[in-house]
Amino acid sequence: MKDTPILSIIVPTKNRYYYLWFLVEYFNAITDSSIELIIQDNSDDIEEHRAFYEKVRDLNDSRIKYNYVHESLSVIENSDRALYNATGDYVCFIGDDDIFSKTILNFISEIKEKDIDAVFPLNSSYSWPDIHSRLYGDKLSGKFTQTNITGEIVKETPKKLLDKVLKLGGTDIINLPRVYHGIVKLSVLKKIYERTGSFFPGPSPDMANAVALCNYVNRFIIIDIPFVVSGHSSKSTGGQGAAGKHFGEIRNIKHLPSDTADKWTPEVPFYWSGYTIYAESVIQALKRLGLSDELKTLNFNYLYATCLVFDVPFKDRIVKTMKENQSISKLTILFNYCLIWAKRIRFHLSANLQYILPEKNTKRIFKKQNIQEVAELNDKQILEFYNKNGKQYLNNNLPKF
């Protein structure tokens, strides 16, 4: 009998074969049999699907499980199907324009031995060459931003982190345990499915899953080693955000579950943006878990202030929702509004300014043509960290619970 893989990399995808192929090639070059790649494809271009399928088939790699559904699915349905097919002890969900590090396998072996439920690795980021920012033009294009790898490992209590998310009005996922860009035991994920009928009980898969996991994960760590590189392409949500296109009418967003508009919470402004869909996902996930009482601490003041700062095209709708919510404080919203604006300015000065400085002044930014090149450099830097700190670094530093 074939051994169960220790890790399943799952990738729900739709109409983004160009980016996905770099990930497939990178995976195929890894010879370890303890990993599997699950691709759940919902593309609507039959010809491109056939061409891609033939390329995957020609690799003759039994570790790649390619599943295709032509019938249009929501992002939740496609993600559920992908995760439902996972067989590894641990699961890592990434996008088709992301990449993982092959060094993740040794790490999985270590956390499995110590029976850790979930890990959030602080990741690096890559902007594909087709990224265009409304603020920085093409300055971000083709740039790989690597963190200063410290290897720091921190034990966290998921429910305390969830409390922080509620105080932020559900607008930020912070460092919650999550399967998207994170690592989670499959057995823990199955508990969410058994309780709610989905691994992602809300319209935004990453936030809905993260909120649900906070109620099932006990042994959780955050580690400052980039086992995942977050990719941002012109077709991704991150790319749309950079281009200022991350807005829309709920009923017009085809990747959302069909009942999203009908179930929408009246206290959340009725339009689609990163902030509103996150807040709605927090609410829906807790309701489906039977934990509605926890929503009493959801800070709508902070949610409205965030929307007023970032979602200016929908200001009228935000103000209307505020007027209908009798529990808010206009003074608190104003205070938060100023606070968020100050935070936004600091972020651009400290984080994004480095992209427009002369290259000689930036030590952690590398020009790369595709994410496969990024993966090779990322792997090299992680291995250099291990060589510097000792090959037993993980074994010596992973905490006991």
N, C-alpha and C positions, 0 to 999 in steps of 0.2 A: 504494500500500500504506500502511495506517495505521501511524504511528510507534509503536514500543514505548514504553509509559509508563516513566518513570524510577522510579516508586514504586507499589508495590501495598500498600494497607492491607488486611489480611485479618482477618476477624472470624468465628470459629466461634461459633455461638449455639444456645441451646435454651430455649424457653419464656420468653423475656425480651424480648418485642416492645416493651413500654413504654419500656424504656431504649434499645433499639436505634434506635427511630424518631428520637430526638434526634440521634444520630450520623448517620443517613441524611440528615436535613434539613440538617445542618451541611455534610456532604460535597456535597450537591446544590447548595448556594449557592456553592461554589467553581467558578469558570469554567475553570480551567486544565485542559487536556486531557492533561497529562502524568502524571496520577494516576488510579488505578483503585481501586474498593472491591469487595472480594470477600467476600460473605456466604455462609457455609456453614451452613445451617439444618437442625437435626435435631429440631425441635419435634414433639411428639406430638399436639398439638391441631390437627386438620385445619381446623376453622372459622377459628381465629385465624390459621393459616398462610395460608389463602386471602385473608382480609381484608388481611393485611400484604402479601402478594404483589401484590394489586391496587393498594395504595397506592404500592408501589415501581414497578410498571408504569406508573402514571399520571404518574410523574415524567418518564418518557421520557428517561432518562439512560443512554446506552450505556456509560458508564464504570462503572456499577453492575452487577456480575455476581452474580446471586442464584441460588444452587443449593440445592435442598431434597431431603432424604432422609428418608423417614418411618420406615424401618427403624431401630431403636435402634442407635446407635453409641457407642463409648467416646469420651471426650474426645480421646484420641490419634487415633483414626480420623477424627473430625470435623475435627480440626486438620490432619491430613495431607491430607485432601481439599481443605481451604481453600487450603493452601499449594501443593498440586500444581497448582492452577488459576492461580497467580500468573504474570504475564508481565513485571512490572516489573524494571528493573535492580536495584532494592533492594526489600526487603520489611520492613514493620513490622506486627507482630501485636498487636492490642489486643482487649480484652474488649468486650462489647456495652454495658457501662456505663462505658466509658472514652471519651476523646476525644483527638484529636490537634490540633496547631496548623497552620493553613494556611501558616504561615511555614516549615514543614518543607521545602517544595518548593525554595525557594532554597538551603537547606542541602544538600539531596540533590544539586543541581547542582554545588555546590562540592566535596563529597566524591567525587563521581563523577570530576570533573576531576583530583583528586589520587589517585585509585585506592585509596581507603580501603576496607578489607574490611567493617568493622563499627564501629558507634557505639552507645554507651550514653548517652542523654541523661538527666541527673538530672531526675526528673519531680516535678511538683506532685501534690497529692492532693485528692480531693473525696469527701465522705461525703454520699450522697443523703439526702433528707429522711426516708426510711423506715429509716435506720440507728438501731439501739438498742444501746447498749453496756451490758454487765453492770456495768461500773465507773463509767461517766459518764452513764448514762441517755440522754437525748436531747441532751446538750450538744454532741455531735459532729454532730448531724443538720443537713444542708443547709449544711455548712461547707466552703469552698474554702480550702485552705492553700497559699499561694504561697511558693516559696523566694525568697530574695534573689538575683536573677539576677546572677551574676558573669561569666558567659561563659568561665570558666576551662576550658582544654582541656588534657587530660593524656594522654600516650601511655602505654599499659599493655601488659604482656606477658601474654597470656591464660594461659599455662601456669604462670606465677608466681601468678596469681590462683587458679587451680585448686588449687595446692598449699595456699593459705590455706583454701580450702573443705574440703579433706581434713583439715586440722588442726582445723577446726571440726566434724568428724564428719559433714560433709555437711548440716548443719542450716541453713545460710545461703547464699543465692545471691550475696551481696555485690554487687560490680559486674562480674560475669562478662559477656562478650559474650553477647547473646541476641537472638532475634527477638521475643520477648514483651516489649513496652514498649521494644524496641530497634530498631536499623536494621541490616540485614545484606544483603550482596550475594546475590542469588538463585543465582549461580553457585557460591558457597561452600556454601550450604544444600544444593544438589544433590549435593555430594560426600558429605554425611552420608547422604542418601537412598540413594545408590549403594552405600555401605558397609554400611548397616544395614537398608535396606528401609523406613525411616521418617525423617522430619525430627525426630522426637521419640522417641528410642530408650530410653524408660523410662516409668513410670506417671504421672509429673508432667511435663507438656509443657514448662513453662518451665525447670525444672532439667535435664531430660534433654537438651534442645536446647542449653542453655548449656554443659554439660559437653562435649558433642560438639563444639561450635564452638571450644572452647579448643584443639582439636587440628587445626583447619583455618584459623583466622583468624591472619593475620600482622600486618596493619596495623589496629590497634585504638585508638580514642580514647574517652575519657569527656569529655562536655561539660556544663557547668552552664548549659544553656538548656532549659527544659521544653517540648520539642516533643511530649511526651505528658503527658496528665493521667490519673492512675490513679484510677478511680472505684470506690467501695465502696458497693454496694447491699445490701439485706437478703437477696437471693438469691445473692450472690457469695460466694466463699471468704473474702474479707476481711470481709464482713459477718457471715458465720457465726462467724468468729474473734472479732469484736468482741462478739458475743452469747454467746460461750462454747459454740458448737455445732460447733466444728471438730474433732470426734472421731467415731469410728465403727468398726464391724467391717469388715475388709477385704472380706469376701464380700458385705456389704450396700451397699457404695458402688457404685452402678450406673454412674457415669461412668468407673470404672477399667477398664482392659483385662481381659477375662474370665479371663486366665491369671495375674493379679497374685498371687493367694493361692498358687497352685501354685509360682510362681517365687520367692516371698518368701525373702529371705536370713535364715537362722536367727539371725544375730547382731543383727538389727534387731528391736526389739519388735514383735510381731504385732498391730498395730491401726493405724487410719488417723488421722493428724494431720498438720499441716504439716511437722513435723520428721521423722517416720518416713517419710513419702512422699518427702520431699526426699532423705534418706539412701539410701533404696532406689533412687531414680532415679539418683543418682550411681553407685551400684554397677552397676545394670543397663546404664547408658550406657557405662561403661568396659568392661564385659564384652563388649557387642555390638560395640564398636570394636576388640576384641582387645587391650585394654590392662589386663588384670586385675592385672598386676604393680604398677600405680600404686596399687592399693587397699591395698597393704601399709602405707601411711602414713595410712590412714583412722583417725581418732582416735575409737574407740568410747567411750573414757572421757568425752569431751566430749559425744557423742551421748546417753549415758545420763544425764549430769548435766542436760542440757537437757530431756530428757523428764521427769525427776523434778521439775523446776521448773515446767514448763508443762502437763504432761499428767497431773496428779494422779489423775484418775479411773482411770488404768491403771497405778497404782503397782505393784500385785501382779505384773502382767505384765512391767513393766520390771525389777523385782528378779529375777524368775525368769530372764529373758534374761541378766541380768548374771551370775547364778550359773553359767549354762551356758557362759559365755565365759571361758575360762581365761587369756586374754591381758590382761585388764584389771587396773587398780589401784584398789582401793576408796579409798585415800587420795587419789589423783589425782581420782577422781570427786567426793569430798567437797570438795576444793579448788575444782574447777570449779563445783560446785553453789553454793558461797558467792559465787564470782566472778560467775556468771550472775544470781544474785539481786540482787547489788549493781548490776549493769548494768541489770537490769529496773527497779529503783527509780529509778535516775538517769534512765532513759528517760521514765518517767511524770512525773517532776518537771520535766524539761526540755522534753519534747515535748507531752504531753497536758494538762499543767496549764494551758497557755495557753487551752485551750478553755473552761475554767470560770472564768477571770478576767473581770472586767467588760470589755465590748467596747472601751471607750476605751483599755484597756491592751494591746490586741492589734492590731498594725499589718499583719499579714500574713494575717489570717483574714477571709474575706468570706462573708456569708450569700447563698446563691444557691439558686434553686428547682429548677434542673435543670442538667445538664452543658453544654447549649448556651449558657446564660448564662455559665458558667464559661469556655468556649472563647473567647467574645468578650472577656472581661477578660484572659485569658491571652494572646491574640493582641495585645491593646493593650499589655500590659506588655513583651512581647518586642520589639515594634516600637519602643517607647520606649527600650529598651536599645540597639537598633541606631542610633536617631537620636542618642543620647547618645554612642555610641562609634564612630560612623562606619559608613556603609553598606558599606564594604569590610572590615568587622571580620573576617568569616569568611575572606575571601581572604588577609588579612594575617596571620591567627593560626593557621590550620590547619597542623599540622606536616607536614614532608616526611619520608618514610621512605626 
